[in-house]
Amino acid sequence: MGGRNQHHSESPEAYFAHTPGLRVLCPSGPHDAYDLLGRSHGRPRRARHR
């Protein structure tokens, strides 16, 4: 079964989830995205919006 490899490098979620001090936001809908985006701007920590 040669030629088959896993494509973990195409999914950067693990990198962002394990970066110290970085908060990952994954809203389930537009209303949640709006709320999370508004809350994240008042925080001193960095945030990654996806």
PDB file of N, CA, C and O in Angstrom:
ATOM      1  N   MET A   1       0.833  -1.175   0.000  1.00  0.00           N
ATOM      2  CA  MET A   1       0.000   0.000   0.000  1.00  0.00           C
ATOM      3  C   MET A   1       0.882   1.245   0.000  1.00  0.00           C
ATOM      4  O   MET A   1       0.695   2.134   0.831  1.00  0.00           O
ATOM      5  N   GLY A   2       1.801   1.315  -0.883  1.00  0.00           N
ATOM      6  CA  GLY A   2       2.682   2.466  -0.939  1.00  0.00           C
ATOM      7  C   GLY A   2       1.977   3.702  -1.461  1.00  0.00           C
ATOM      8  O   GLY A   2       0.940   3.612  -2.118  1.00  0.00           O
ATOM      9  N   GLY A   3       2.539   4.828  -1.170  1.00  0.00           N
ATOM     10  CA  GLY A   3       1.986   6.080  -1.663  1.00  0.00           C
ATOM     11  C   GLY A   3       0.895   6.681  -0.789  1.00  0.00           C
ATOM     12  O   GLY A   3       0.412   7.779  -1.066  1.00  0.00           O
ATOM     13  N   ARG A   4       0.512   5.987   0.242  1.00  0.00           N
ATOM     14  CA  ARG A   4      -0.517   6.537   1.134  1.00  0.00           C
ATOM     15  C   ARG A   4       0.166   7.195   2.327  1.00  0.00           C
ATOM     16  O   ARG A   4       0.963   6.569   3.026  1.00  0.00           O
ATOM     17  N   ASN A   5      -0.148   8.420   2.540  1.00  0.00           N
ATOM     18  CA  ASN A   5       0.382   9.108   3.712  1.00  0.00           C
ATOM     19  C   ASN A   5      -0.725   9.942   4.333  1.00  0.00           C
ATOM     20  O   ASN A   5      -1.696  10.313   3.674  1.00  0.00           O
ATOM     21  N   GLN A   6      -0.561  10.218   5.572  1.00  0.00           N
ATOM     22  CA  GLN A   6      -1.569  11.011   6.263  1.00  0.00           C
ATOM     23  C   GLN A   6      -1.285  12.486   6.035  1.00  0.00           C
ATOM     24  O   GLN A   6      -0.129  12.902   5.948  1.00  0.00           O
ATOM     25  N   HIS A   7      -2.324  13.255   5.941  1.00  0.00           N
ATOM     26  CA  HIS A   7      -2.201  14.670   5.600  1.00  0.00           C
ATOM     27  C   HIS A   7      -2.417  15.555   6.825  1.00  0.00           C
ATOM     28  O   HIS A   7      -3.240  16.470   6.803  1.00  0.00           O
ATOM     29  N   HIS A   8      -1.676  15.277   7.885  1.00  0.00           N
ATOM     30  CA  HIS A   8      -1.817  16.078   9.093  1.00  0.00           C
ATOM     31  C   HIS A   8      -1.349  17.512   8.877  1.00  0.00           C
ATOM     32  O   HIS A   8      -1.845  18.427   9.535  1.00  0.00           O
ATOM     33  N   SER A   9      -0.419  17.719   7.982  1.00  0.00           N
ATOM     34  CA  SER A   9       0.102  19.063   7.764  1.00  0.00           C
ATOM     35  C   SER A   9      -0.923  19.967   7.093  1.00  0.00           C
ATOM     36  O   SER A   9      -0.757  21.187   7.094  1.00  0.00           O
ATOM     37  N   GLU A  10      -1.979  19.395   6.517  1.00  0.00           N
ATOM     38  CA  GLU A  10      -3.009  20.200   5.870  1.00  0.00           C
ATOM     39  C   GLU A  10      -4.047  20.716   6.863  1.00  0.00           C
ATOM     40  O   GLU A  10      -4.918  21.502   6.488  1.00  0.00           O
ATOM     41  N   SER A  11      -3.970  20.292   8.111  1.00  0.00           N
ATOM     42  CA  SER A  11      -4.911  20.721   9.143  1.00  0.00           C
ATOM     43  C   SER A  11      -4.137  21.401  10.276  1.00  0.00           C
ATOM     44  O   SER A  11      -3.584  20.719  11.139  1.00  0.00           O
ATOM     45  N   PRO A  12      -4.094  22.733  10.283  1.00  0.00           N
ATOM     46  CA  PRO A  12      -3.293  23.439  11.289  1.00  0.00           C
ATOM     47  C   PRO A  12      -3.981  23.592  12.647  1.00  0.00           C
ATOM     48  O   PRO A  12      -3.459  24.288  13.518  1.00  0.00           O
ATOM     49  N   GLU A  13      -5.136  22.960  12.846  1.00  0.00           N
ATOM     50  CA  GLU A  13      -5.867  23.141  14.099  1.00  0.00           C
ATOM     51  C   GLU A  13      -5.043  22.734  15.312  1.00  0.00           C
ATOM     52  O   GLU A  13      -5.091  23.406  16.342  1.00  0.00           O
ATOM     53  N   ALA A  14      -4.297  21.656  15.208  1.00  0.00           N
ATOM     54  CA  ALA A  14      -3.495  21.187  16.344  1.00  0.00           C
ATOM     55  C   ALA A  14      -2.434  22.223  16.719  1.00  0.00           C
ATOM     56  O   ALA A  14      -2.171  22.439  17.902  1.00  0.00           O
ATOM     57  N   TYR A  15      -1.829  22.857  15.728  1.00  0.00           N
ATOM     58  CA  TYR A  15      -0.831  23.894  16.012  1.00  0.00           C
ATOM     59  C   TYR A  15      -1.464  25.029  16.810  1.00  0.00           C
ATOM     60  O   TYR A  15      -0.912  25.463  17.821  1.00  0.00           O
ATOM     61  N   PHE A  16      -2.612  25.506  16.363  1.00  0.00           N
ATOM     62  CA  PHE A  16      -3.266  26.614  17.048  1.00  0.00           C
ATOM     63  C   PHE A  16      -3.773  26.200  18.427  1.00  0.00           C
ATOM     64  O   PHE A  16      -3.709  26.992  19.368  1.00  0.00           O
ATOM     65  N   ALA A  17      -4.268  24.986  18.561  1.00  0.00           N
ATOM     66  CA  ALA A  17      -4.810  24.521  19.844  1.00  0.00           C
ATOM     67  C   ALA A  17      -3.725  24.331  20.893  1.00  0.00           C
ATOM     68  O   ALA A  17      -4.008  24.413  22.088  1.00  0.00           O
ATOM     69  N   HIS A  18      -2.487  24.079  20.471  1.00  0.00           N
ATOM     70  CA  HIS A  18      -1.408  23.815  21.419  1.00  0.00           C
ATOM     71  C   HIS A  18      -0.414  24.963  21.554  1.00  0.00           C
ATOM     72  O   HIS A  18       0.641  24.789  22.163  1.00  0.00           O
ATOM     73  N   THR A  19      -0.726  26.125  21.002  1.00  0.00           N
ATOM     74  CA  THR A  19       0.133  27.294  21.144  1.00  0.00           C
ATOM     75  C   THR A  19      -0.212  27.999  22.452  1.00  0.00           C
ATOM     76  O   THR A  19      -1.350  28.433  22.629  1.00  0.00           O
ATOM     77  N   PRO A  20       0.749  28.123  23.378  1.00  0.00           N
ATOM     78  CA  PRO A  20       0.465  28.753  24.668  1.00  0.00           C
ATOM     79  C   PRO A  20       0.001  30.202  24.506  1.00  0.00           C
ATOM     80  O   PRO A  20       0.580  30.967  23.734  1.00  0.00           O
ATOM     81  N   GLY A  21      -1.036  30.562  25.231  1.00  0.00           N
ATOM     82  CA  GLY A  21      -1.539  31.929  25.216  1.00  0.00           C
ATOM     83  C   GLY A  21      -2.457  32.259  24.063  1.00  0.00           C
ATOM     84  O   GLY A  21      -2.963  33.378  23.986  1.00  0.00           O
ATOM     85  N   LEU A  22      -2.687  31.325  23.169  1.00  0.00           N
ATOM     86  CA  LEU A  22      -3.546  31.566  22.011  1.00  0.00           C
ATOM     87  C   LEU A  22      -4.894  30.915  22.263  1.00  0.00           C
ATOM     88  O   LEU A  22      -4.957  29.744  22.637  1.00  0.00           O
ATOM     89  N   ARG A  23      -5.951  31.646  22.066  1.00  0.00           N
ATOM     90  CA  ARG A  23      -7.304  31.138  22.287  1.00  0.00           C
ATOM     91  C   ARG A  23      -7.953  30.895  20.923  1.00  0.00           C
ATOM     92  O   ARG A  23      -8.021  31.802  20.094  1.00  0.00           O
ATOM     93  N   VAL A  24      -8.420  29.690  20.698  1.00  0.00           N
ATOM     94  CA  VAL A  24      -9.045  29.312  19.428  1.00  0.00           C
ATOM     95  C   VAL A  24     -10.558  29.375  19.598  1.00  0.00           C
ATOM     96  O   VAL A  24     -11.112  28.776  20.520  1.00  0.00           O
ATOM     97  N   LEU A  25     -11.218  30.101  18.709  1.00  0.00           N
ATOM     98  CA  LEU A  25     -12.669  30.243  18.758  1.00  0.00           C
ATOM     99  C   LEU A  25     -13.287  29.481  17.597  1.00  0.00           C
ATOM    100  O   LEU A  25     -12.918  29.700  16.443  1.00  0.00           O
ATOM    101  N   CYS A  26     -14.220  28.592  17.891  1.00  0.00           N
ATOM    102  CA  CYS A  26     -14.913  27.812  16.858  1.00  0.00           C
ATOM    103  C   CYS A  26     -16.413  27.941  17.076  1.00  0.00           C
ATOM    104  O   CYS A  26     -17.017  27.073  17.705  1.00  0.00           O
ATOM    105  N   PRO A  27     -17.021  28.999  16.574  1.00  0.00           N
ATOM    106  CA  PRO A  27     -18.450  29.199  16.779  1.00  0.00           C
ATOM    107  C   PRO A  27     -19.275  28.187  15.985  1.00  0.00           C
ATOM    108  O   PRO A  27     -18.848  27.702  14.937  1.00  0.00           O
ATOM    109  N   SER A  28     -20.458  27.880  16.502  1.00  0.00           N
ATOM    110  CA  SER A  28     -21.324  26.912  15.829  1.00  0.00           C
ATOM    111  C   SER A  28     -22.303  27.580  14.879  1.00  0.00           C
ATOM    112  O   SER A  28     -22.999  26.891  14.133  1.00  0.00           O
ATOM    113  N   GLY A  29     -22.370  28.884  14.889  1.00  0.00           N
ATOM    114  CA  GLY A  29     -23.280  29.592  13.991  1.00  0.00           C
ATOM    115  C   GLY A  29     -22.954  31.068  13.948  1.00  0.00           C
ATOM    116  O   GLY A  29     -22.062  31.524  14.663  1.00  0.00           O
ATOM    117  N   PRO A  30     -23.663  31.829  13.118  1.00  0.00           N
ATOM    118  CA  PRO A  30     -23.363  33.255  12.969  1.00  0.00           C
ATOM    119  C   PRO A  30     -23.578  34.060  14.252  1.00  0.00           C
ATOM    120  O   PRO A  30     -22.822  34.990  14.534  1.00  0.00           O
ATOM    121  N   HIS A  31     -24.592  33.711  15.018  1.00  0.00           N
ATOM    122  CA  HIS A  31     -24.841  34.446  16.262  1.00  0.00           C
ATOM    123  C   HIS A  31     -23.711  34.203  17.259  1.00  0.00           C
ATOM    124  O   HIS A  31     -23.247  35.134  17.919  1.00  0.00           O
ATOM    125  N   ASP A  32     -23.274  32.956  17.366  1.00  0.00           N
ATOM    126  CA  ASP A  32     -22.149  32.645  18.250  1.00  0.00           C
ATOM    127  C   ASP A  32     -20.874  33.337  17.781  1.00  0.00           C
ATOM    128  O   ASP A  32     -20.090  33.815  18.601  1.00  0.00           O
ATOM    129  N   ALA A  33     -20.661  33.395  16.471  1.00  0.00           N
ATOM    130  CA  ALA A  33     -19.473  34.064  15.929  1.00  0.00           C
ATOM    131  C   ALA A  33     -19.485  35.550  16.294  1.00  0.00           C
ATOM    132  O   ALA A  33     -18.457  36.110  16.674  1.00  0.00           O
ATOM    133  N   TYR A  34     -20.641  36.175  16.179  1.00  0.00           N
ATOM    134  CA  TYR A  34     -20.769  37.591  16.522  1.00  0.00           C
ATOM    135  C   TYR A  34     -20.451  37.816  17.998  1.00  0.00           C
ATOM    136  O   TYR A  34     -19.702  38.728  18.346  1.00  0.00           O
ATOM    137  N   ASP A  35     -21.024  36.978  18.860  1.00  0.00           N
ATOM    138  CA  ASP A  35     -20.776  37.112  20.301  1.00  0.00           C
ATOM    139  C   ASP A  35     -19.309  36.879  20.653  1.00  0.00           C
ATOM    140  O   ASP A  35     -18.726  37.646  21.419  1.00  0.00           O
ATOM    141  N   LEU A  36     -18.714  35.830  20.100  1.00  0.00           N
ATOM    142  CA  LEU A  36     -17.317  35.520  20.408  1.00  0.00           C
ATOM    143  C   LEU A  36     -16.374  36.597  19.888  1.00  0.00           C
ATOM    144  O   LEU A  36     -15.402  36.953  20.554  1.00  0.00           O
ATOM    145  N   LEU A  37     -16.661  37.110  18.708  1.00  0.00           N
ATOM    146  CA  LEU A  37     -15.815  38.155  18.136  1.00  0.00           C
ATOM    147  C   LEU A  37     -15.876  39.415  18.996  1.00  0.00           C
ATOM    148  O   LEU A  37     -14.850  40.048  19.247  1.00  0.00           O
ATOM    149  N   GLY A  38     -17.058  39.773  19.440  1.00  0.00           N
ATOM    150  CA  GLY A  38     -17.208  40.950  20.297  1.00  0.00           C
ATOM    151  C   GLY A  38     -16.513  40.785  21.630  1.00  0.00           C
ATOM    152  O   GLY A  38     -15.911  41.731  22.139  1.00  0.00           O
ATOM    153  N   ARG A  39     -16.589  39.598  22.202  1.00  0.00           N
ATOM    154  CA  ARG A  39     -15.945  39.345  23.496  1.00  0.00           C
ATOM    155  C   ARG A  39     -14.426  39.293  23.378  1.00  0.00           C
ATOM    156  O   ARG A  39     -13.720  39.696  24.302  1.00  0.00           O
ATOM    157  N   SER A  40     -13.924  38.805  22.264  1.00  0.00           N
ATOM    158  CA  SER A  40     -12.475  38.624  22.132  1.00  0.00           C
ATOM    159  C   SER A  40     -11.735  39.948  21.968  1.00  0.00           C
ATOM    160  O   SER A  40     -10.552  40.028  22.302  1.00  0.00           O
ATOM    161  N   HIS A  41     -12.392  40.978  21.468  1.00  0.00           N
ATOM    162  CA  HIS A  41     -11.703  42.252  21.246  1.00  0.00           C
ATOM    163  C   HIS A  41     -11.376  42.982  22.542  1.00  0.00           C
ATOM    164  O   HIS A  41     -10.495  43.842  22.555  1.00  0.00           O
ATOM    165  N   GLY A  42     -12.058  42.662  23.617  1.00  0.00           N
ATOM    166  CA  GLY A  42     -11.779  43.323  24.879  1.00  0.00           C
ATOM    167  C   GLY A  42     -10.742  42.602  25.718  1.00  0.00           C
ATOM    168  O   GLY A  42     -10.462  43.024  26.840  1.00  0.00           O
ATOM    169  N   ARG A  43     -10.169  41.529  25.205  1.00  0.00           N
ATOM    170  CA  ARG A  43      -9.223  40.721  25.974  1.00  0.00           C
ATOM    171  C   ARG A  43      -7.791  41.044  25.566  1.00  0.00           C
ATOM    172  O   ARG A  43      -7.522  41.327  24.398  1.00  0.00           O
ATOM    173  N   PRO A  44      -6.876  41.002  26.526  1.00  0.00           N
ATOM    174  CA  PRO A  44      -5.474  41.282  26.205  1.00  0.00           C
ATOM    175  C   PRO A  44      -4.782  40.131  25.478  1.00  0.00           C
ATOM    176  O   PRO A  44      -3.711  40.332  24.905  1.00  0.00           O
ATOM    177  N   ARG A  45      -5.364  38.935  25.486  1.00  0.00           N
ATOM    178  CA  ARG A  45      -4.740  37.784  24.832  1.00  0.00           C
ATOM    179  C   ARG A  45      -5.035  37.796  23.338  1.00  0.00           C
ATOM    180  O   ARG A  45      -5.993  38.413  22.873  1.00  0.00           O
ATOM    181  N   ARG A  46      -4.186  37.098  22.610  1.00  0.00           N
ATOM    182  CA  ARG A  46      -4.404  36.960  21.174  1.00  0.00           C
ATOM    183  C   ARG A  46      -5.529  35.959  20.935  1.00  0.00           C
ATOM    184  O   ARG A  46      -5.734  35.052  21.742  1.00  0.00           O
ATOM    185  N   ALA A  47      -6.250  36.116  19.844  1.00  0.00           N
ATOM    186  CA  ALA A  47      -7.310  35.173  19.483  1.00  0.00           C
ATOM    187  C   ALA A  47      -7.229  34.871  17.998  1.00  0.00           C
ATOM    188  O   ALA A  47      -6.922  35.749  17.192  1.00  0.00           O
ATOM    189  N   ARG A  48      -7.498  33.650  17.647  1.00  0.00           N
ATOM    190  CA  ARG A  48      -7.517  33.217  16.243  1.00  0.00           C
ATOM    191  C   ARG A  48      -8.967  32.972  15.865  1.00  0.00           C
ATOM    192  O   ARG A  48      -9.614  32.082  16.418  1.00  0.00           O
ATOM    193  N   HIS A  49      -9.480  33.755  14.927  1.00  0.00           N
ATOM    194  CA  HIS A  49     -10.867  33.603  14.494  1.00  0.00           C
ATOM    195  C   HIS A  49     -10.893  32.693  13.284  1.00  0.00           C
ATOM    196  O   HIS A  49     -10.171  32.904  12.309  1.00  0.00           O
ATOM    197  N   ARG A  50     -11.725  31.691  13.364  1.00  0.00           N
ATOM    198  CA  ARG A  50     -11.795  30.728  12.268  1.00  0.00           C
ATOM    199  C   ARG A  50     -13.150  30.724  11.656  1.00  0.00           C
ATOM    200  O   ARG A  50     -13.400  29.972  10.714  1.00  0.00           O
TER     201      ARG A  50
END
